[in-house]
Amino acid sequence: MQTALQMALGAFGTILFVLLAHKKIGSYPSPLPKSENPTRELFEAITMWLIISASITYIMLFGAGSGEYYI
């Protein structure tokens, strides 16, 4: 369990980090230009997502140690 003091210090530390990083890094960069073919980019993103999901599912179902239980 965390105490209220630990949570407050964590929040303060996070805010301090964000403020210092913003001060050191500076302003935001200019936005990237729009894609010439957004449909292709969407297709590529969905394809990568499917490959990653299939890989993770395969490892979970048939990966090393599958079906072995250690006590």
C-alpha positions in Angstrom: 0.0 0.0 0.0 1.1 3.5 -0.6 0.6 6.3 1.8 -0.9 9.6 0.9 2.5 11.2 1.2 4.1 8.8 -1.2 1.3 9.4 -3.7 1.6 13.2 -3.3 5.4 13.0 -3.8 4.9 10.8 -6.9 2.5 13.4 -8.4 4.8 16.2 -7.5 7.8 14.4 -9.1 5.8 13.7 -12.3 4.7 17.4 -12.6 8.3 18.6 -11.9 9.7 16.2 -14.5 7.2 17.4 -17.1 7.9 21.1 -16.4 11.7 20.6 -16.5 11.5 18.6 -19.7 9.3 21.2 -21.4 11.7 23.9 -20.3 14.8 22.1 -21.6 13.3 20.6 -24.8 11.6 23.8 -25.8 8.6 24.2 -28.0 6.9 21.5 -30.0 8.2 20.7 -33.5 6.2 21.6 -36.5 3.6 19.0 -37.6 4.5 16.4 -40.3 2.9 16.8 -43.7 -0.2 14.9 -44.5 0.2 11.5 -46.1 -0.4 11.3 -49.9 -2.2 7.9 -49.5 -3.9 7.6 -46.1 -5.7 4.4 -47.1 -2.3 2.6 -47.7 -1.0 3.8 -44.3 -4.2 2.4 -42.6 -3.7 -0.9 -44.5 -0.1 -1.1 -43.3 -1.0 -0.3 -39.7 -3.7 -3.0 -39.7 -1.3 -5.5 -41.3 1.4 -4.9 -38.7 -1.2 -5.1 -35.9 -2.4 -8.5 -37.3 1.1 -9.9 -37.6 2.0 -8.8 -34.0 -1.3 -10.2 -32.7 -0.9 -13.5 -34.5 2.7 -13.8 -33.3 1.8 -13.2 -29.6 -1.2 -15.6 -29.9 1.1 -18.3 -31.4 3.7 -17.8 -28.6 1.0 -18.0 -26.0 -0.6 -21.1 -27.4 2.4 -23.1 -28.7 5.5 -21.3 -27.3 8.2 -22.7 -25.1 6.8 -24.1 -21.8 3.3 -24.3 -23.1 1.3 -26.7 -21.1 4.0 -27.2 -18.5 3.2 -26.1 -15.0 5.9 -25.4 -12.4 5.0 -25.6 -8.8 
